[in-house]
Structure formats: structure tokens, C-alpha cells
Amino acid sequence: MGNDDHPASRTPASAAERLARAVEVIRLEARTIAGLEDLLDERFLEAADRVLACQGLVVVTGMGKAGLVGAKISATLASTGTPSLCLHPAEALHGDLGRIRAKDVLLALSNSGETAEIKALIPAARKIGATVIAMTGKADSTLARLADCVLDIGSVDEACPMGLAPTASTSAMLALGDALAMLISAERHFSREEYALYHPAGALGRKLMRVEEVMRKGEQLPLVAMGTPVKEVLATMTRTPGRPGAALVVDEGRHLQGIFTDGDLRRLLEDGPVERLGHPVDEFMGRQPKVARPELLVDEAEAILRENRKDQLPVVDEAGRAVGLLDIQDVLDTRLGR
């Protein structure tokens, strides 16, 4: 390399030139993805139908960058109602092929359709009896010819300055994989409840969490009858596992009549003699408190607590019977994944 070719001797690009290069990449990849619209045809629907009819797993495979995109497609399928796993093609050829069964669908990703490991894997998978769907940019490639159906990403110009590194092609694969997964999820009528089942942790899971999943119930629910002396109410709260900061006051049919909280106790003692602890809780409880239903989203229940500056929220069924108690601490714990 001559001195003039050494990186240190080159004139640095301006900020505008550098940003223009980045914009060029984004625009090229955006055009590539937009071009997929014209490629969606009956082959795409056939691929979707084969996945919907699959009685096993959708096994996604690809080498290099295509394999990384395949892992994401597999994860999206699995999280939206289609059981899936990702299989490295080289590892498959050395024993992991046993993960593929006759009732599975193999989704193989290769832009060229001539990736050596993929070409070796497909006949073995077909011998097992699996259905093969190809995702490729070459509809006349070996992979396409060996597959049962083809998802075509079209001829792609990579955004790499050398035209070599997978960039626009992997973006197209990712978008087409998402389109496939979302169509299948919609046609499976995949529900919010199922989505929450597969996302029990993190912000996504929390947004779909219901009050009934975190409320205190059973032996953790402090219930007292109308007319119970305050001191007995305090004893109930103390004995209840988790030491709740409130007790729910109910009638003989367990219908909610009020709530007695630690705050009510402080006010009781501030405003009168300690002998008032022997008075019925009815005199000091909060009447007609804000309530939640078990099916309410936790985020919505938290909004009620904050808007009303409360730490506890009674949970009642459709008949007004007390079935749970939501404590602000329980709500906060869901943010921490406890």
C-alpha cells in the first residue's frame, strides 16, 4: 500500500458526507423492504398455510447473518403463537438434525440460495419428512428448487460499499419474516391473554397483567365482618400473611361495605382516646371505596390508586363481593419482576 493509500493520509470526510452515507444506507434498505410488496403473491399465502397446518415446530435455519435474522424470526413466531426453534445448519449436519421431525416445517434462509450448509441440510430434512420453505433472493437457486414453496425477497443490492456484506438482504428477510408471523398470528386469533402467557416478565408482560394475577386473595385477604371492634380488625391484619395495610369490611354475603386502613387507625388515635379501639369498625371505615374488578389491567388499577392517592384497592366481583385486595407495593413489585 502506498503512502497516499494509508488511512491516516486520506482527507477526513465532512460531517455532512458521513451523514449522507448513513442516509443512503437507510434509504436503500427502506426501498428494498418496500419492494417486497410487489413480491407478495400466492407463494406467500402457501407458505402461511403450510405453517398454519404444521402439527410440529417451525424450525428456522440460516448461516451467518441470515441465521441471526432467522433466530429473530423464530423468536417472533414462538412469542405470537407458533411453536418454533432456531437450528444452526452446520450443527444440524453433525447431529442436531435430530431436532427436525416429519411433522415440522423447516424455514431456510439464504439470499443466494447456494449456501453450502443449507444445500446439504435440505435433502436430509426432506428425507425425514419435513416440509421445506425457502426464503431467498434467487428463485432459480438450488434452495428454491429443493423447497416445497418459496418466499422471494427479490434481487437485492446490498448497502455495503463493496456490495458484499448482508445488509439490505437481511433487512428484507426480517421484514418478510415479520409479515409471515403476523399474518399467521392473526389467523390463529392469537389473543392478548395468550400473549401475556408467553411474556410473563418485563414491560410487555406487565402491560397485559391482570389484577387477579397480583392481588392478595385466600389466606392473604383480610376480611372482617360489620360490627367487629377495631382492635380485632387490627389483630386480623397482623395475623394475615404479608401484613396488609388494610382490611375489607363485608356483610354476611361477603359484599364489600368498606375498608379500614392504617391511615384510618392513625386518624382514629389522633382524634380521640385509645378506648375507641373497642368501637365497631363501621364507625371509622372508609365507605364506598374505589374498587377494581379482577380482570382489570394492573396498569389501569395503578392509575386508580395514584389518582385517588390510595395505597390499597379492594377487588370485587360482578356481584360486589370482596375477592381480593390490591396493594400499591404489589403493583410496584411487578415492575421489579418479583
Order of alpha helices (4+ residues) and beta strands (2+ residues): alpha-alpha-beta-alpha-beta-alpha-beta-alpha-beta-alpha-beta-alpha-alpha-alpha-alpha-beta-alpha-beta-beta-alpha-beta-alpha-beta-beta-alpha
